[in-house]
Amino acid sequence: MKYIIEYKVEVGLDFKNNLLKLTKLSSRELLNYKILRESIDARDKTKVLYNYLLEIETTKKINPKLIRNIAKPYEIKYKQYRQKHRPVIVGFGPAGIFAALYLARCQAKPIIIERGDKVNIRQVKVRDFLENKILDENSNVVFGEGGAGTFSDGKLQTNLSSPYIKFILEEFVKHGANEDILTSNYPHIGTDILTKVIANIRQEIEELGGSFYFNTTFIDYNKCDDIEVITDNGKFLTSHLILALGHSAYDTIKMLAKKGLKIEPKPFAIGVRIEHKQSMINKSQYGNYANLLPPANYKLVCHLKERSVFTFCMCPGGYVLPSQNEHNTIVTNGMSNNKREGENSNSALLVEVKVSDYYKGNPLDGFTFIKDIESKAFNIAKDYRAPANLVKEFLNDEVALEERTIKTTYPHKLIMTDLNKVLPSFVIKSLKEALPLLNNKLEGFSFADAIMIACETRSSCPVKFKRDNFMSSENGLYVIGEGSGYAGGITSSALDGLKCAISIINVEPAINKSS
Ligand SMILES: Cc1cc2nc3c(=O)[nH]c(=O)nc-3n(C[C@H](O)[C@H](O)[C@H](O)COP(=O)(O)OP(=O)(O)OC[C@H]3O[C@@H](n4cnc5c(N)ncnc54)[C@H](O)[C@@H]3O)c2cc1C
């Protein structure tokens, strides 16, 4: 007999013996068990629990009260793509990857255009920037095969709920990610593994007839009967142009605005990366259980009178990364490897930015607002050192002399400065108000020596493209993923890409149907 049950066990206690006790089975009667879902419940620090959803196989009936029902897995269906031309996908980040993979399996032989390098060459270029400050504006932490999340923590959790999410996680596993992402409540892949997964997905798409054009930038398009896609490396005709650009491709988004695509400004968030010692976060989250558990994470929010302040993209055991794609700017973000074994943790500490904070009449004003802050951050040192301050001095309107008990992981070093010189006053004011409140939620969060590094400006897109019910912005043209304003993060962008491809296959707009 097979059952799905929920099972809670205190961290450190024997998994199997306690399971036998709960189910009132002997070890002979419990034939097998499989973990379907795993999470840690640390609300009570004196009794931290593992929460499991288990599938068990037994020789005997169990107490029906223990049994849980779960939805049947959703099966993705593939139909043949029937158009005169192959679909063109611009950008091979999560959104482009999943659109391309699905369309390739529908025999569409997609053409993929990517301004950056293949992931292995991109890795060399990113290293060159991290070690020697030599930035390639087309191949960097945000541009190139794999997109912006390639050098990340590879966190995969999302607030969205969709039957397709399981498919996305399964595809990551099929292409090389660890199986634990299928069961963990907070799945993450890690940069070291993600780079291999991306290359494996590209290989499958190529085997199915897809073609990749790296170091090729999409610069314009013309609508006639078909869509003429213009790149700096030649032209392509297509019936479906999918733009999975991310939100750092300001040049391309500007061109799309000029072509008349409908774009509206939207709220986003900016702030700093904050670094703590991971051991302190573990202790605050897990108390005496800290040594028995993997590196802890957190997600904090406080709603001030005028706006919210929250943490985002927390990287346990991670590193702070310079993530700019343009010379003479500074942008921070975070990454970690699969084992998350670094000494520090980091997260984005962000303040809500409302449209009224920046809008002057042009829908792209949010990009100008962001770029101005990124340039100011660069101009403090003019050599890629990032402006920073320590929490104690920040709260007291002083500037720290140097790092103290926490040493930054930021590779280009820091310049201690008054963060007022970089960030708008409403951001500084909100951060000052929020830090003590966030410390009430996570002890040590506003620790005097914690490092605040500016500036974190690319957590979400400042614009939203108008799309119809079939995700199209113009007949045959689709703007998807984070750059469209409808997604944020690896999984939600992948989901947007997958949904777009499924919609294309099932709806097939009237233009250029093959006879
Ligand atoms: C350092 C870092 C860490 C992150 N960590 C996480 C995390 O742990 N978890 C998480 O969920 N999210 C994370 N994110 C955010 C996540 O990476 C993005 O939300 C996600 O990658 C967006 O996917 P996308 O496919 O929409 O766009 P992107 O991943 O940005 O991909 C867009 C692609 O389009 C290409 N492109 C752009 N313009 C053109 C053009 N004109 N011609 C040709 N190609 C073009 C770019 O080179 C790029 O490869 C992180 C981001 C960064 C930078």
The ligand as a Gaussian input file, in Angstrom:
#p B3LYP/6-31G(d) Opt

LIG

0 1
 C       24.135000      38.157000      -9.640000
 C       22.677000      37.829000      -9.734000
 C       22.140000      36.897000      -8.856000
 C       20.803000      36.536000      -8.936000
 N       20.331000      35.563000      -8.107000
 C       19.091000      35.088000      -8.268000
 C       18.643000      33.969000      -7.530000
 O       19.377000      33.375000      -6.737000
 N       17.370000      33.548000      -7.732000
 C       16.525000      34.180000      -8.610000
 O       15.377000      33.748000      -8.757000
 N       16.938000      35.240000      -9.334000
 C       18.194000      35.688000      -9.192000
 N       18.623000      36.755000      -9.948000
 C       17.663000      37.369000     -10.893000
 C       17.517000      36.471000     -12.120000
 O       18.773000      36.209000     -12.627000
 C       16.643000      37.132000     -13.180000
 O       15.394000      37.389000     -12.601000
 C       16.447000      36.214000     -14.384000
 O       17.690000      35.825000     -14.919000
 C       15.642000      36.922000     -15.469000
 O       15.515000      36.050000     -16.547000
 P       15.236000      36.539000     -18.036000
 O       15.381000      35.354000     -18.899000
 O       13.983000      37.293000     -18.065000
 O       16.390000      37.594000     -18.353000
 P       17.955000      37.491000     -18.238000
 O       18.357000      36.341000     -17.395000
 O       18.422000      38.840000     -17.861000
 O       18.428000      37.148000     -19.713000
 C       18.347000      38.068000     -20.757000
 C       19.340000      37.674000     -21.828000
 O       19.094000      38.457000     -22.982000
 C       20.319000      38.820000     -23.575000
 N       20.087000      40.054000     -24.343000
 C       19.654000      41.253000     -23.875000
 N       19.510000      42.136000     -24.874000
 C       19.859000      41.491000     -26.012000
 C       19.928000      41.884000     -27.385000
 N       19.588000      43.113000     -27.783000
 N       20.364000      40.980000     -28.278000
 C       20.717000      39.729000     -27.895000
 N       20.666000      39.301000     -26.608000
 C       20.229000      40.167000     -25.681000
 C       21.266000      39.010000     -22.400000
 O       22.607000      38.834000     -22.790000
 C       20.792000      37.935000     -21.438000
 O       21.517000      36.741000     -21.552000
 C       19.957000      37.147000      -9.892000
 C       20.489000      38.109000     -10.766000
 C       21.827000      38.451000     -10.696000
 C       22.384000      39.477000     -11.632000

